[in-house]
Amino acid sequence: SLPLLHVERDDAFGIALPVPVGWKQGANRLGQLAWYNGLPGLGRATFSAGAAWMPEGADVQSQARLFIDEALEPRALGPDVLKVTHDAPVVARIADRDAVRVRARFEEPQSETHVEAWFVPRGDWVYQLVFTWPAEFPRYGRVVELMAAGLKFDEPKELRQARAEALLFPNAPAPLARLGDSLGALGEKGPAAEALKAAVRAEPSNAGYRVSLAMALLQAGDVE
């Protein structure tokens, strides 16, 4: 039977994910944040997440190609990996967001592992979400489907702190500017522009606030 799932949240990344009960948090070469099923070798299944900052524009296609070229190299996956095959990146959706998905598999002397990687734009960031599971236990594929279907993006800790600071000091320009920058980095360009407008009104001589506001307006499509 399929395992029971419970929701794990990570404040730094701002994601919530249903994970099988009994999975453990740990390190993984495919991402800074990871959970795995606690089994070694043939039975190991994992989820890992990472994020790349791309202030010039979140390019999911380039991140997917970089993942294929670097992370899916046999030498990068481990000394026992004999062969890696992968499909071309395809447009897909996860957590109600447009994304790019890459499916692959790698072979070791006694086993084969499936890989499903998602690349999701979020403002100036591209999130890399990678599932792996053993081919010897194909029903893990259904577990991965349930985990991916339940994935949600929350507010990260940095944005919540910026909101709290702006509420504590409602007319102070610096907290308003930090809130605007935090909103903008996560793709909320309209709210970012409103916070930065308030910062500019409070301190109109600050050139940095004006530059941030101009960028937020431009990215929100408000060219007037």
Buried (B, 14 or more C-beta within 10 A) or exposed (E): EEBEBEEBEBEEBBBBBBBBEEBEEEEBEBBBBBBBBEEEEBBBBBBBBBBBEBEEEBBBEBBBBBBBEEBBEBEEBEEEBEEBEBEEBEEBEBBEBEBBBBBBBBBBEEBBBBBBBBBBBBBBBBBBBBBBBBBEBEEBBEBBEEBBEBBEBBBBEBBBBBBEBBEEEEEBBBBBBBBBBBBBBBBBBBBBBBBBBBBBEBBEEBEEBBEBBBBBBEBBEEEE
